[in-house]
Amino acid sequence: TRSLQHLLPLVLLLSRSVVPISASRLVARMDGDIIIGALFSVHHQPSAEKVAERKCGEVREQYGIQRVEAMFHALDRINSDPTLLPNITLGCEIRDSCWHSSVALEQSIEFIRDSLISIRDDSEGSKWCIEGTPSSQPPSTKKPIVGVIGPGSSSVAIQVQNLLQLFNIPQIAYSATSVDLSDKTLFKYFLRVVPSDTLQARALLDIVKRHNWTYVSAVHTEGNYGESGMEVFKELAAQEGLCIAHSDKIYSNAGEKHYDRLLRKLRDPVIQTPSAPLRSDGWADRVEVVEGFEPEAVGGITVKLQSADVSSFDDYFLKLKLSTNTRNPWFPEFWQYRFQCRFRRRSCYESLEDNYVQDSKMGFVINAIYAMAHGLHDMHSHLCPDHVGLCDDMKPVDGSHLLDFLLVDSKISH
C-alpha cells in the first residue's frame, strides 16, 4: 500500500490534467456486484493533425460498436447463467480507446481513479479518498474495476498494461498479438485469448514458400504490432534463405503523400518484387480497409486467426433498435453514420441487417469476457465456499489473487 500511496499524487495529477478532454468522452456503464472495465476502439484514431488534441475520428462498427454490444450481450448471458457466478451480477464500464495510446491512457487513468477509492489504511481506521476528501465511508455509487478487457491494438495494450500492472489490475486482450507481450517479466498482469504473432509470421512465410517466392518486399505499420511482427518474419525468412529486397514502415494514420512515396519505392525497377500482395490479419474480413479500392485489392492473399462466427451475437445485434437501445451511449451516433440520416430530417429507422458483417474477432472478444468471468467464479468458489453472493474476502477483489485464478484457465495464453 505504501507504493500505491506514493503513486497516488502522480495519478491524481495526471487525471486533473486530462479532465477537460476526458470529461467530454462518453462512457457506457452497466451496474453489477463486480465491475469489469473494457477498452474498445469505438472511434478511429486521431488523424495526424488532431493527435495533439486527442480528437478521435469517425465511429467504427466492427471494431467499436459491435464490440461494445458484444460485452453487453456476453454479460447478459453470464448473469442469466445459474452455474456461472450464481447470485453475483457482473457489470461493466466501457471506454473508448480510439485505437490510440494517449487516448487509451487517458481513459485508463479514469479506471485507476475508480480503483484508488477502494484503497484503505486500516492502521488509522478504514478511510477512503472520495474526490480528494478522506471519508470513513466507502463511496455509494462507483465500484472499482477488477480487470480490463482489451484494448485491441498491441501498441496501445502495452501502454495500458504499464499503468494497470502498477495497481495489480489484470488485463485480458482479444486481439493484441505482439510477441513482446509474451514477456511476463515486463507484463505480469497481461493475458490474452489469442496466440502471438510468431504463428502468423510462420503462416505468412509458409505461403511465400508455397508460391516459390524468393525475393519479396516487406511493409509494416509503425508501432509494436507491425514492428515486432515484421521482426519475427525477417528472422524466419533468413532461416529459410528468403531475400527481402526492401523493407519499410508507415504510420497507420499517414496522409496520401506518405503512401504515394512508399508506392514509388516499391515500384522502383531496381527492386522488381512480385506484385501479389500478402496481408496480415489486420486486413481480414474488414470491408473498411479496401472500401473504394476493391479493384486494387483483387488477387491479394490475407491470413486470419481461425474463429467461427458467433450466431447468438447476430441474433442479438440485428434486433437492436435506436429507440430501445439506451445502454450504449454511442449507438445514436453510429446509427446516423451507418444510415447517413438525421433524426430531424428523415426517418432513422432502417435495419442493421443491410450490409451487415460480423467482426472477425468477435469470438475472441467474447472469450476474453468469459475468461474473466470464469476466473472470478473460481476465485469465489475458493474464497467464499457455500456463501451466497460476495463474501468479505472479495470486497474488494484482490487483483493479484484474481491473476492466479486467471493463469490456470486453459483458454488464456500466457
N, C-alpha and C positions, 0 to 999 in steps of 0.2 A: 504493500500500500504506500510505502514511503516513496517508491519510484513514481507511482501514479500521482502523488501529491506534488512532486517536482514538475511533472508534466502538465499539471492542471493549469498553471498560469499561461503556459505556452499555447495550449489548446484553446483556452478561453480568448486569448489574444488573437489567435488565428480566426476563431469563429466571429469575433467582433469585426474583423477586417472584411469579412465576406458577407455580413448580414445584408447590406443594401442590395446585393445581387441575389444571394441565395433566398432571401425572404420573398422574392418575386417568383421563385420557381414553385411549380405545383408539386404536391406530394399526395400519393394515394395511400390511404390508411384503412385497415380492417382490424377491428378490435379483437382481442383474444386474451387468454390467460398468459400465453407466451407469444412474444413478437419476434418475427423473423424479418430482417432487413433485406432489401433487394435493390440492385443497381441494373437498370436496363437502359439501352440507348433509345429512348423514346423519340429523340430528335437526332438528326445528322450532326456531325461535329461542326464546330465553328469554321467558317471559311478563313483563309489566310488573313484576310483583312479584319476579321472580327475576333481573332484569337485573344487579343489583349482584353477585350470586353467580355470574353466568355459568353458570347451571344450565339446560341445554337442555331442550327439550320432547320430545314423543314421536318415535319413529323414523319416517322417511319412506321410502316405497317408490320412487316415480318419481324424485324429486329426490335421493334418497340412495342406497339400496341398489342400485337399478338402475344408477346412475352409477358406483358402486364396482365393480360386476361388469362394466360396460362397459369400464373401464380394464383389468381382468384379461383380459377377452375380446380387447380390441384388442392388448394386449401379447403374448398367446399367438399371435395371428395374425402379428404383426410378427416375433416371434422364430422362427417356423417358415417365414418367407418367405426363401428363399435370395438374393433380389435386393435386399432392403432390410436394410441394416446386417449383411451376412454376417459370420459369426464374431464377432459382437458381440451380447451379450444385454442387452436393456433390462429394468430393474427399476423398482419404484415404491415410494413412501412416501405413503400416502393418509391424510389427516387430516380431521377433522370440523369444518366452519366454522360449523355451526348457523345459517347464514343471518344471522350477526350479527358486526358489525365487531370487537368486543372479543375474541370467541372466535377469530375468524379471525386476528387479530393475534397472539394468544397462541400459536396453532399455527404461524404463520409464523415466529415467533421460534425455535421448535424447528427449523424448516427452516434458519434462518440459523446456528444453533449447529453444525449438521452441516457447513455450508459453511465456517465460520470455521476449522475444524480443518485445512483444506487450505491456509490462508494460510501462506506461509513467508517468512522473512527470510534470503535467500541471502547477504547480506553477513556474517552471523555463522554461516554454515553452515545447512544445512536443519534447521529446527526447527518442530515442530507443537505446538499447545496442546491437550492432552487432559485434560479435566476440571480445567482450571485449572493444569495442570502442564506445563512445557516438556518436549518429548521430541525426540530425534533421529530417531525412527522414526514413520512415519505410523500412525494407528490401524488395528487389524487388522480391524474389523468394519464400522463405518459409513462410507459414502461420501457425499460432498457431492452435493446435488441440482444438476442442470444447468439446470433450468427448472421452472415450476409450471403446471399445468393448472387453470383456474378462478380464483376461485370464481364462483358463478352470479349473485350479486347485484351490481349496478353500484356501489352504495354501499360494499359490502364490498370489491369489487375495487379501488376507488380507494385505500382504506386499506392494503390489502395491497401494491399497486403502490408506494406511497410508501415502504414498507420494502424491498421486493425490489430496486428500482432502485438503492438505495444500495450494493448488493452485486453489481450487474451480473447479476442473475438474470432471464432472460426469462420473461414470463408470457403464456400464451395462454388467452383466455377463450372460452367456448362459449355464453354467454347474457347477458353484461354488455353492454348495448346503449346505455348513456348517451352522449349527444352529447359530453359533457365529456371522455370518454376518448379522443376523436379528437385531442386537443391533444398533439402529440409533444414540445412544449417542456416540458410538465409530466409526461408519462407516456411517456418514451422507450422503456422496456422492456415496454410493454403492447402486445399484439397480440390479435386476435380473429378468429374464423371466422364471425361474424355481422355484418350491417350495423348501423349506428347507428339510433337511434330517429327520425331525421329521416324515413326512409322509412315507418316505422309511423305517424307523425303525419300524413304525407301521405295514407296509405291511409285513416285514420280520417276525415280531412276529406273525402275523396272520397265516402265512404259517407254522410256527413252531407249533402253536396250532392246525391247521388243520390236521397235521400229528401226533398229540398226542405225540410230543417230549417234555419231561420234564427235560432233562439233556443234555446240549449241551456245546461245546467248542466254544470260540469266538476269532477270529484273525482279526486284522485290520492293515492297513499300518500306519507307523509313519507319523505324520503331522495332521493338523487341520481337514481335511476331515474324516480321519479314526478315530481319537481320539474323536472328538465331536459326530460323528455319532454313534460310539460304546457306548459312554456315554448315549446317548438318548435310545439306545436299552436296555442297562442294567437297566435303570430306569423303562422302560416299562415292562421288563421281571420280575423285582422284584415285581411290582404291580400285575402281573399275576401269581406269585408263581413259575416262571421258574427258575431252578437251572443252573447256568453257572459253569460247572466243572472246566474249565481252560480258562484263558484269556491271550492273548499275542499280541505283535505287532512286526512288521518287517519293515525295510526300503524298499521302492519300488525298490531301485537300489542295494539291498543287493546281495552278491555273493551266490554261491551254498552252501557253508559251513553253512551260516546262515539259509538257508531254510532247509537243512538237519537236523540241530539242532532243528529247530522248529517242523519238522515232527516227530522226535524221541520223543519229549514231548507229541505230540498229540497221539502217538501210545502207550504211557505209559499204561500198563494194569490196573493201579490204576484208571485212568481216565475213560476208557471204554465208550467213547461217540459214537453216531451214526456216520457212515461213509459217509452218504449222504451230500454232500456239498451244502450249501445255500449261494448264492453270491449276492453282491450288484450290482448297476447299472454300476460300473466300468468295469464289465465283459461283459455287454450286447452287443451282436452283434459285438463283436470285435474278428476277426479271429486271430490277432496277439497275443492275450493273451494266447490262447490254442494251437497255432501252434507248432506241434511236440509233443504235449501231448494230442492229441484227445482221445485216449483210457481212459486216467485218468479223462478226463472231462466228459465222458459219465455218465449220470444219475444225474448230478448236476442241481440245480434249480437256475435261475437267474431272478432278477427283473429289470425292467427298467421303466423310465418315458414314458408315452404314447405320442408318436409323430409319425405322419404319414410320409411316405417318401415324399420328395418334387420332384415331377415329372419334374417340369421345370428345376431343377438343373441337373437331369440326362440328359435331352436333351442338356443342355449347356455343362456339363463337358465331356461327352463322345464324343463330337465333337472336343475337343481341340487337337491341333497338335503341335508337338515340333517345327516345322518350323514357325508357325504363332503366338504362344503364347509368346509374348515378354514382357508382363507386369508383369509376375510372375518370378522373378529372381531365384527362387528355382526350377522351372519346369525342366530344363535340368538335374539337379542332381536327381530329383525324377524319371524322365523318365529312366535314366540309371539304377537306383536302382530297379525300378519296373520290367524292362525287362531284367536286367542283361546284358546290351550291352554297347559297347564302340563305340563312333562315328567313330573312325578311323579304327576299326577292322571289324565291320559288321554293317548292317543296324539297325537303332534305330527307325524304323517307324512302330512299332506294334500298336495294337488297345487297347484303355483303357477299352473296353468292356470285355476283358478277365479277369475273376475272380473279377469283379467289385462289391463292396458292398458299399452302401451309408453310410456315417457317421450317427450313430443312433441319434445324437443330431443335425442333420442338420437343422431341423425345428426351434430349439431354437436359433441357430446361426443367422439364417435369421430374426427371430422375434426380436432379440436384435438390429439388424441393422435398421429394420423398426421402432422400438420403438424410437430410437434416431432420425430418420428422422421425425417421427410424432411430437416429442417434438419440434424440430426445426421449423416445419411447423406451429404449434400452436403459438410458440413464435413470428414468423414472422407475422402471422395474427394479433397478439395483438400489436406488436411494430411498424409494418410497414404496416398499412392498406392502401390498394389501391396503394401501392408502388411497382413498377416493380423492381425486384432484391432486394439486400440488402440495407437497409437504414442505416443512421449513427448510429442509436441505436443498430445495430447488427455488428458494426465494431469497435472492435472485439466483439464476442459473450460473454456475461457475464455468466460464468458457474453457479453462484449461482442463477441467474434468470432462466437459462435453466432448472436447477434442479426442480424448481417449476412447470414447464410445464410437465416434465417427471413424476412427482409424481402423476399426475391426470390421467395417462394412465392406463386403466384397465388391460392391458396385463402385466404390470410390478408388480413384487412382492416387497413389501417394507420391 
